[in-house]
Amino acid sequence: MEKRVVITGLGAITPIGKNTDEMWNGILEKKCGIDEIKLFDASDFKTKFDAEVKEYNPLDYFELKQAKRFDRSSRVCNNSSKGST
């Protein structure tokens, strides 16, 4: 028996958009999300570029107490999954 998968939603927080509509518009406008690293001092690393999610404010999504419980990656992941519902 063949297994099937059903996609019921899509959520995204990316360097070119903070939700799926912004991301899709960024794709259509051929935006590039790659830029110099600004979240930390990258002077000791060979690579100086990455695809950071810029202008991400966790307080737009969480209360302060909740935001302190998660690291940045967990907050972004949690927010993008909420966008898929």
N, C-alpha and C positions, 0 to 999 in steps of 0.2 A: 504494500500500500504506500502510495506517495504522500509524504508529509507536505503540508502547505503552511505558508506564513501569511498573515494578514497584517498590513501596516495600518494602524488606526489613527496615527497622528505623527506629527513631526515637530520637533523643537530644536532650536539652535541658538547658541550664543557664540559668535565667531568674530574674527578680526574685521570682517566686512559687514557685520550686522548683528544687532542684539536680539533679533527674533527672526523667524523664518521669512517674513516679508522683506525685512531689511537685507537679509542675506541674499535672497533671490534677486532683489533689485541690484545689489552689489555685484552679483554674477553677471547680470544683464548689462550693467554699466562697465564691466571689465575692471572692477576695482581690485587692487592688490592689497592684501592685508599684511604683507611682509615689510618690516621696517627695522630700524635700530632697536636693540633691547633697551627698554627704559625702566623695567620693573626692578632691576638690580644692577649693580656695577659689574659689567661684563668684561672689564679690561684684562682680567686674567685668563680669559677664554679665547680660543682661536676664532670662534664664530661670534660675530657681533650683531647678527640679524636673527629675527624670529617672527612668529605670527601671533603677537600678543593680542588679547582682547582688551582694547583700549576703552577708556571712559566707562569702565564697569564699576558701579557703585553698589556694593552689596546691600546698602540700606534702602535701595529702590525695591528690593525683594524681601529682605528680612528685617525684623526688629533687631536693635543693637545687641541684645542678649543672645539671640539666635546666631547672628553673624559672627560673634566671637567664638562660637562652638566649632565652627568648620574652618578648614583652611581654604585658600582661594580656589583650588581645583574642585573641591567638594561643593563649594557654593555655586560655581559656574555649572557644574554637572547637574546639581539639584535644580537650578533654575531652568536649564534647557529641557530637562525631563518634564517639568511642570508645563512648559510651553507646548508639549506634545499631546496634552489632554484636551 
